[in-house]
Amino acid sequence: MSKDYYLDWLDIRKPFSEDYEFLSLNTSGVLKIEFRYGNKPIILYSPPQAINNTMATLLDTGNFVLRQLHPNGTNTLLWQSFDYPSTLIPTMKLGVNHKTGHQWVLVSSLTDLVLDPGAFSLEWEPKGQELVIRRRGKVCWRSGKLRNNRFEYIPEEAQRMLKYTIVSNGDEDSFSFNSTNDKLTPRWSFWISGRLSCNGGYVMAYVKADLCYGYTNNGGCQRWQDLPKCRNPGDLFVKKTLVPNFESVSYETNPAFGYSDCETSCWSNCSCDGFRAFWRNETGCKFYHWNSSKNYVVDTSVAGVEFYMLENTGNITPHNGKSNVKFHVDFVFGLLP
């Protein structure tokens, strides 16, 4: 078992934080994450009825599997971490298992501190032979069809060392990738904003689905028909640090609301000019409603607050208009695992 994949599992599986104590498997076959302070545990697997002779194993691929062992030497797979990806690594699948009906989907987290499923999902569409990003079930980005081991709207830097595998039969329809460099472990993961980070090893590239606001189909973004009349091409939310007027505010205290939900609510409300999280764990929303720039103050002499403010970029789309490809590349010095 490599240390690299061990860290991957801790990083990508069900939420781990300083509040979690240990992973346990009891004599009834229940696999769970126990809390340090006695809070309700997270149940990863619970059999319909108690079973014994179970064994959990972390494979070299990074897949954490739970099996039931039988007296004749055979075993039955009960649960595996690769069925619930939050970071996509080699041999993980997107698609559907036709035998069980289980769907393999890469999901974002609700916030950086609350790792419950968030608004965005990366899915494989076998009919179109393409990847799609959905925002609360609504398609906001498409990769374009796979041709010659390349997707049109995924940065070349993210695909250069990947070999894709497509399976379509009675058992499953799936997409997965492997690295052509055994020393590197590519990873795809979501930011809470919906941006897809593609770590190819030496470079980091991004699919900026967070900038797909529905008014353009450039770079894989999907055009929506139900845009608010008050929003225009080029409108987007920009992170600012200002001292706002706290009188013109409204609140959404629901802890099931994350960044994307706050953004969607503000975008659809023509009186909303900005937002930030309400709770310390970055859930809930505080909305700002301003009539003019006088409702917020830029003052470097006092500490401001970070929030997202609606601005117009002058009809500039988040893509290169000539190449029609949307990405940003950060060059990383040194070897990434």
C-alpha positions as CSV (number, residue, x, y, z in Angstrom):
1,M,0.0,0.0,0.0
2,S,1.5,3.3,-1.0
3,K,1.5,6.3,1.3
4,D,0.3,8.5,-1.6
5,Y,-3.0,6.6,-2.0
6,Y,-3.4,6.3,1.8
7,L,-3.5,10.1,2.0
8,D,-5.8,10.2,-1.0
9,W,-8.4,8.1,0.9
10,L,-8.2,10.3,4.0
11,D,-8.6,13.4,1.7
12,I,-11.4,12.2,-0.5
13,R,-13.7,9.9,1.5
14,K,-16.5,10.9,3.8
15,P,-15.6,14.0,5.8
16,F,-12.7,13.9,8.1
17,S,-11.7,16.8,10.4
18,E,-10.1,17.3,13.8
19,D,-13.4,16.4,15.4
20,Y,-13.3,12.9,14.0
21,E,-11.6,10.2,16.1
22,F,-11.4,6.9,14.2
23,L,-12.9,4.5,11.7
24,S,-14.5,1.4,13.2
25,L,-15.9,-1.9,12.1
26,N,-18.0,-3.7,14.7
27,T,-18.9,-7.3,15.0
28,S,-22.3,-6.7,13.3
29,G,-20.6,-5.5,10.1
30,V,-21.3,-1.8,10.6
31,L,-18.6,0.5,9.2
32,K,-18.6,4.0,10.7
33,I,-16.6,7.1,11.5
34,E,-16.7,7.8,15.3
35,F,-16.6,11.4,16.6
36,R,-14.1,12.5,19.3
37,Y,-16.7,14.2,21.4
38,G,-19.4,11.6,21.3
39,N,-21.5,13.1,18.5
40,K,-23.6,10.9,16.3
41,P,-21.2,8.8,14.1
42,I,-21.3,8.7,10.3
43,I,-22.5,5.4,9.1
44,L,-20.6,4.3,5.9
45,Y,-22.2,0.9,5.7
46,S,-24.9,-0.9,7.8
47,P,-26.1,-4.4,6.7
48,P,-29.9,-5.1,6.6
49,Q,-29.2,-7.6,9.4
50,A,-26.2,-8.3,11.5
51,I,-23.4,-10.2,9.8
52,N,-20.0,-11.4,11.1
53,N,-16.7,-12.3,9.4
54,T,-16.3,-8.9,7.8
55,M,-13.0,-7.4,6.8
56,A,-12.0,-3.9,5.6
57,T,-9.0,-3.4,3.4
58,L,-7.3,-0.4,1.8
59,L,-6.1,-1.4,-1.6
60,D,-3.1,-0.1,-3.5
61,T,-5.5,1.7,-5.9
62,G,-6.7,3.8,-3.0
63,N,-10.0,2.0,-2.9
64,F,-11.2,1.1,0.7
65,V,-13.3,-2.0,0.5
66,L,-15.5,-3.9,3.0
67,R,-16.0,-7.6,2.4
68,Q,-17.8,-10.5,4.1
69,L,-15.7,-13.6,4.3
70,H,-17.3,-17.0,3.8
71,P,-16.2,-20.4,5.2
72,N,-15.4,-21.8,1.7
73,G,-12.8,-19.1,1.1
74,T,-14.9,-16.8,-1.1
75,N,-16.0,-13.3,-0.2
76,T,-18.7,-10.8,-1.0
77,L,-18.1,-7.1,-1.6
78,L,-20.4,-5.1,0.7
79,W,-19.2,-1.5,0.3
80,Q,-16.3,0.4,-1.4
81,S,-15.2,4.0,-1.2
82,F,-14.7,4.3,-5.0
83,D,-18.5,4.2,-5.3
84,Y,-18.7,7.6,-3.6
85,P,-16.0,9.8,-5.0
86,S,-15.3,13.3,-3.9
87,T,-12.0,13.4,-5.7
88,L,-11.5,11.5,-8.9
89,I,-8.3,9.5,-9.1
90,P,-7.2,6.7,-11.5
91,T,-9.6,3.8,-12.0
92,M,-12.5,5.6,-10.2
93,K,-15.6,5.5,-12.3
94,L,-18.3,7.9,-13.4
95,G,-21.5,6.4,-14.8
96,V,-24.0,3.7,-13.7
97,N,-23.8,0.1,-12.6
98,H,-26.7,-1.5,-14.3
99,K,-26.6,-4.5,-12.0
100,T,-27.2,-2.5,-8.8
101,G,-28.6,0.7,-10.2
102,H,-25.8,2.6,-8.4
103,Q,-24.6,5.8,-10.1
104,W,-21.0,6.9,-9.9
105,V,-20.9,10.7,-9.6
106,L,-18.2,13.1,-8.4
107,V,-19.8,15.7,-6.1
108,S,-18.7,19.0,-4.6
109,S,-18.9,19.6,-0.9
110,L,-21.4,22.0,0.6
111,T,-18.7,24.3,2.0
112,D,-15.0,23.9,2.8
113,L,-16.0,23.1,6.4
114,V,-19.2,21.1,5.9
115,L,-18.4,18.2,3.5
116,D,-21.9,17.1,2.9
117,P,-22.9,16.8,-0.8
118,G,-23.0,20.3,-2.4
119,A,-24.6,21.8,-5.5
120,F,-22.3,20.5,-8.2
121,S,-21.8,17.0,-9.8
122,L,-19.6,15.7,-12.6
123,E,-21.4,12.9,-14.5
124,W,-20.8,10.7,-17.5
125,E,-23.4,10.7,-20.2
126,P,-22.9,7.5,-22.3
127,K,-25.2,8.5,-25.1
128,G,-23.4,11.7,-25.8
129,Q,-20.0,10.2,-24.9
130,E,-19.3,13.3,-22.8
131,L,-18.9,14.6,-19.3
132,V,-21.4,17.1,-17.8
133,I,-21.4,19.3,-14.8
134,R,-24.8,19.8,-13.1
135,R,-25.7,22.5,-10.7
136,R,-28.5,21.2,-8.5
137,G,-29.5,18.9,-11.3
138,K,-29.3,21.5,-14.1
139,V,-26.6,21.1,-16.7
140,C,-24.3,24.1,-16.8
141,W,-21.3,22.7,-18.7
142,R,-20.5,20.0,-21.2
143,S,-17.1,18.6,-22.1
144,G,-17.8,18.0,-25.7
145,K,-17.6,14.5,-27.2
146,L,-14.6,12.4,-26.6
147,R,-12.5,12.2,-29.8
148,N,-8.9,10.8,-30.1
149,N,-8.7,10.5,-26.2
150,R,-9.5,14.2,-25.8
151,F,-12.4,16.3,-24.6
152,E,-12.8,19.6,-26.4
153,Y,-13.5,21.7,-23.4
154,I,-11.1,20.2,-20.9
155,P,-7.6,21.9,-20.9
156,E,-5.0,20.0,-22.8
157,E,-2.7,20.3,-19.7
158,A,-5.2,18.3,-17.7
159,Q,-5.4,15.5,-20.3
160,R,-1.9,15.2,-21.6
161,M,-1.0,12.3,-19.2
162,L,-4.4,10.6,-19.1
163,K,-5.7,7.5,-20.9
164,Y,-9.5,7.3,-20.8
165,T,-11.4,4.0,-20.5
166,I,-15.0,3.9,-21.7
167,V,-17.1,0.8,-20.9
168,S,-20.6,0.2,-22.3
169,N,-22.3,-3.1,-21.8
170,G,-25.1,-4.8,-19.9
171,D,-23.3,-4.5,-16.6
172,E,-22.3,-0.8,-16.7
173,D,-21.8,2.4,-18.6
174,S,-18.7,4.1,-17.2
175,F,-15.9,6.5,-17.7
176,S,-12.5,6.4,-15.9
177,F,-8.9,7.4,-16.5
178,N,-5.4,6.2,-15.8
179,S,-2.1,8.0,-15.8
180,T,0.4,7.4,-18.5
181,N,3.1,8.3,-15.9
182,D,3.4,5.8,-13.1
183,K,5.0,8.4,-10.9
184,L,2.1,10.8,-11.0
185,T,-1.4,10.5,-9.6
186,P,-3.8,12.8,-11.4
187,R,-6.8,14.2,-9.4
188,W,-10.0,15.9,-10.4
189,S,-11.9,17.7,-7.6
190,F,-14.5,20.4,-7.2
191,W,-14.2,23.7,-5.5
192,I,-17.4,24.7,-3.6
193,S,-18.0,27.3,-6.3
194,G,-18.3,24.6,-9.0
195,R,-14.8,25.1,-10.5
196,L,-13.3,21.7,-11.4
197,S,-9.6,21.4,-10.5
198,C,-7.6,19.1,-12.7
199,N,-4.3,18.2,-11.1
200,G,-2.3,16.6,-13.9
201,G,0.9,16.2,-11.9
202,Y,3.2,19.1,-12.9
203,V,0.5,21.6,-13.7
204,M,-2.9,22.5,-12.3
205,A,-5.7,23.3,-14.8
206,Y,-9.3,24.4,-14.2
207,V,-12.6,23.9,-15.8
208,K,-14.4,27.1,-14.8
209,A,-17.9,25.9,-14.6
210,D,-18.4,28.5,-11.8
211,L,-18.4,31.1,-14.5
212,C,-21.2,29.5,-16.5
213,Y,-24.0,31.9,-15.7
214,G,-26.3,30.7,-18.5
215,Y,-25.8,33.6,-21.0
216,T,-23.1,32.0,-23.2
217,N,-22.3,28.6,-24.7
218,N,-18.6,29.2,-25.1
219,G,-16.1,26.8,-23.6
220,G,-18.7,24.2,-22.9
221,C,-21.0,26.4,-20.9
222,Q,-24.7,25.9,-21.5
223,R,-27.1,28.7,-22.4
224,W,-30.2,28.9,-20.2
225,Q,-33.6,30.2,-21.2
226,D,-34.7,31.3,-17.7
227,L,-32.2,34.1,-17.0
228,P,-33.5,37.0,-14.8
229,K,-34.3,40.0,-17.0
230,C,-32.1,42.2,-14.7
231,R,-28.9,40.2,-15.4
232,N,-26.8,40.8,-18.5
233,P,-23.9,39.0,-20.2
234,G,-20.8,39.8,-18.3
235,D,-22.5,39.9,-14.9
236,L,-20.7,37.8,-12.3
237,F,-19.9,37.8,-8.6
238,V,-16.5,39.0,-7.6
239,K,-14.9,38.4,-4.2
240,K,-14.3,41.7,-2.4
241,T,-13.1,42.9,1.0
242,L,-15.1,46.0,1.9
243,V,-16.9,47.6,4.8
244,P,-20.6,47.3,3.8
245,N,-23.7,49.1,5.1
246,F,-25.4,46.5,7.2
247,E,-28.8,48.1,7.1
248,S,-29.8,46.9,3.7
249,V,-29.5,43.1,4.3
250,S,-31.6,40.0,4.4
251,Y,-30.9,36.5,5.6
252,E,-31.2,32.9,4.8
253,T,-30.3,30.9,8.0
254,N,-30.9,27.4,6.5
255,P,-27.7,25.5,7.2
256,A,-28.3,23.4,4.0
257,F,-27.5,26.5,1.9
258,G,-23.9,26.6,0.7
259,Y,-22.0,29.1,-1.5
260,S,-23.7,28.1,-4.7
261,D,-27.1,28.2,-3.2
262,C,-26.5,31.8,-1.9
263,E,-25.2,32.8,-5.3
264,T,-28.2,31.3,-7.1
265,S,-30.6,33.1,-4.8
266,C,-28.9,36.4,-5.2
267,W,-28.6,36.0,-8.9
268,S,-32.3,35.4,-9.3
269,N,-33.3,38.3,-7.0
270,C,-33.0,41.6,-8.9
271,S,-32.6,43.6,-5.7
272,C,-29.6,41.6,-4.5
273,D,-26.1,43.0,-5.1
274,G,-23.9,40.7,-3.1
275,F,-23.8,37.9,-0.5
276,R,-21.7,36.1,2.0
277,A,-22.1,33.2,4.4
278,F,-24.2,33.6,7.5
279,W,-22.8,30.9,9.8
280,R,-19.2,30.4,10.8
281,N,-19.2,27.0,9.0
282,E,-19.9,28.9,5.7
283,T,-23.5,27.8,5.5
284,G,-26.5,30.1,5.3
285,C,-26.6,33.4,3.5
286,K,-26.5,37.1,4.2
287,F,-27.7,39.2,1.2
288,Y,-26.9,42.8,0.5
289,H,-29.3,45.1,-1.3
290,W,-27.8,48.4,-2.3
291,N,-29.3,51.4,-4.3
292,S,-25.9,52.9,-5.0
293,S,-22.2,52.7,-4.2
294,K,-22.8,54.8,-1.2
295,N,-24.2,51.7,0.6
296,Y,-20.7,50.3,0.9
297,V,-17.4,51.8,1.9
298,V,-13.9,51.1,0.9
299,D,-11.8,51.9,3.9
300,T,-8.3,50.4,4.3
301,S,-8.0,51.8,7.8
302,V,-10.4,49.3,9.3
303,A,-10.8,45.5,8.7
304,G,-13.4,44.8,6.1
305,V,-15.5,41.6,5.5
306,E,-15.2,39.3,2.6
307,F,-18.2,38.9,0.4
308,Y,-19.2,38.4,-3.2
309,M,-20.3,41.5,-5.1
310,L,-22.1,41.5,-8.4
311,E,-20.1,43.3,-11.1
312,N,-20.3,43.5,-14.9
313,T,-17.1,42.5,-16.7
314,G,-18.1,44.4,-19.9
315,N,-19.5,41.4,-21.7
316,I,-16.2,39.5,-21.3
317,T,-16.8,35.8,-21.1
318,P,-14.5,33.6,-19.1
319,H,-13.1,32.1,-22.2
320,N,-10.7,32.9,-25.0
321,G,-12.9,34.1,-27.8
322,K,-10.6,32.8,-30.5
323,S,-10.0,29.3,-29.3
324,N,-13.4,29.0,-27.5
325,V,-11.6,27.1,-24.8
326,K,-12.0,27.9,-21.1
327,F,-9.2,27.3,-18.7
328,H,-6.5,28.7,-16.5
329,V,-3.2,27.0,-15.8
330,D,-0.9,27.4,-12.8
331,F,2.6,26.1,-13.3
332,V,3.8,24.2,-10.2
333,F,7.5,23.9,-9.5
334,G,8.5,20.5,-8.1
335,L,6.9,17.1,-8.3
336,L,3.3,16.8,-7.1
337,P,2.2,13.4,-5.9
